[in-house]
Each structure stands twice: as C-alpha cells, then as structure tokens.
Amino acid sequence: MKVAVYKTHKYENLFLYVSEAEGLTRVPQSLLTKFVDRCLVLNFDLTKGVSLAKENPEVVLNNIDRMGYHLQLPPVVNVK
C-alpha cells in the first residue's frame, strides 16, 4: 500500500499515516484538529516486510485498512 505520513509542528514526534489513495478522507475531524499545521514528511510503499523505526508495519497496515489512518504516538518518557 502506498502511504503518506504527516507530522505536526504542534506536537513533537506525532505522526499520522494514511493511504495515499484515500488521503485524509477517513481521518476523524477531532484528530485532524491536532494536525491543522500538518506537513507531509514521507510517501512510500508500505508492505508487511518493510522495517519501520518505531511501528509494526502489519499494525500500521491493519489500522489504515480498518480506520483509514494510523497514529504514531511520541515515545513514553519515564521521569524519575
């Protein structure tokens, strides 16, 4: 599946994956408000065999198929 990945300057390390073909059409409005200042950072062909730095490609593909998007959250920071 060809995917597009967007980021927002408002929230660090928050990324939105969508199908290039569908774009943002299935992304809920409540989530799009977090990406008002969105910037396209990457277009690529995502398959189950592709290695992603922080996400499981199978989970990303399933989320896009099921919901129309995948949201990559920032890493959890443990404060001691």
C-alpha positions as CSV (number, residue, x, y, z in Angstrom):
1,M,0.0,0.0,0.0
2,K,1.3,3.5,-0.8
3,V,1.1,5.6,2.3
4,A,1.6,9.2,3.2
5,V,3.0,10.3,6.5
6,Y,2.2,13.7,8.1
7,K,3.6,15.4,11.1
8,T,2.5,18.4,13.1
9,H,4.7,21.1,14.5
10,K,2.4,21.5,17.4
11,Y,3.1,18.0,18.9
12,E,6.6,16.6,18.7
13,N,7.0,13.0,17.4
14,L,3.4,12.6,16.5
15,F,2.8,11.1,13.0
16,L,-0.3,10.3,11.0
17,Y,-0.1,7.5,8.4
18,V,-2.8,7.4,5.7
19,S,-3.3,5.7,2.4
20,E,-2.2,7.9,-0.5
21,A,-5.3,6.9,-2.4
22,E,-7.7,7.9,0.3
23,G,-5.7,10.8,1.8
24,L,-7.3,12.3,4.9
25,T,-10.9,11.5,3.9
26,R,-11.4,8.9,6.7
27,V,-9.5,10.6,9.4
28,P,-11.9,11.9,12.1
29,Q,-12.3,15.7,12.4
30,S,-11.3,15.6,16.0
31,L,-7.9,14.1,15.1
32,L,-7.4,16.5,12.1
33,T,-7.6,19.4,14.5
34,K,-4.4,18.2,16.0
35,F,-2.8,18.3,12.5
36,V,-4.0,21.8,11.4
37,D,-0.4,22.7,10.6
38,R,0.3,19.3,9.1
39,C,3.3,18.8,6.9
40,L,3.8,15.8,4.5
41,V,7.1,14.2,5.5
42,L,7.1,11.0,3.5
43,N,5.4,8.9,0.8
44,F,6.4,5.3,0.5
45,D,5.2,1.8,-0.4
46,L,4.4,0.0,2.9
47,T,4.3,-3.8,3.0
48,K,4.4,-6.2,5.9
49,G,8.1,-6.8,5.1
50,V,9.2,-3.2,5.4
51,S,11.1,-2.3,8.6
52,L,9.8,0.8,10.4
53,A,11.8,2.5,13.1
54,K,9.0,2.6,15.8
55,E,6.0,0.8,14.4
56,N,5.0,-2.7,13.4
57,P,4.2,-2.4,9.7
58,E,1.4,-5.1,10.0
59,V,-0.3,-3.0,12.7
60,V,0.0,0.2,10.6
61,L,-1.5,-1.5,7.5
62,N,-4.3,-3.0,9.5
63,N,-5.2,0.3,11.1
64,I,-5.2,2.1,7.8
65,D,-7.4,-0.6,6.3
66,R,-9.8,-0.7,9.3
67,M,-9.9,3.0,10.3
68,G,-8.4,4.9,7.5
69,Y,-5.3,6.0,9.4
70,H,-2.6,5.0,11.9
71,L,-1.4,7.4,14.6
72,Q,2.2,7.1,15.8
73,L,2.4,8.5,19.3
74,P,5.5,10.0,20.8
75,P,7.7,7.7,22.9
76,V,6.8,7.5,26.6
77,V,9.3,9.4,28.8
78,N,9.8,8.0,32.3
79,V,10.6,10.7,34.8
80,K,12.3,9.6,38.0
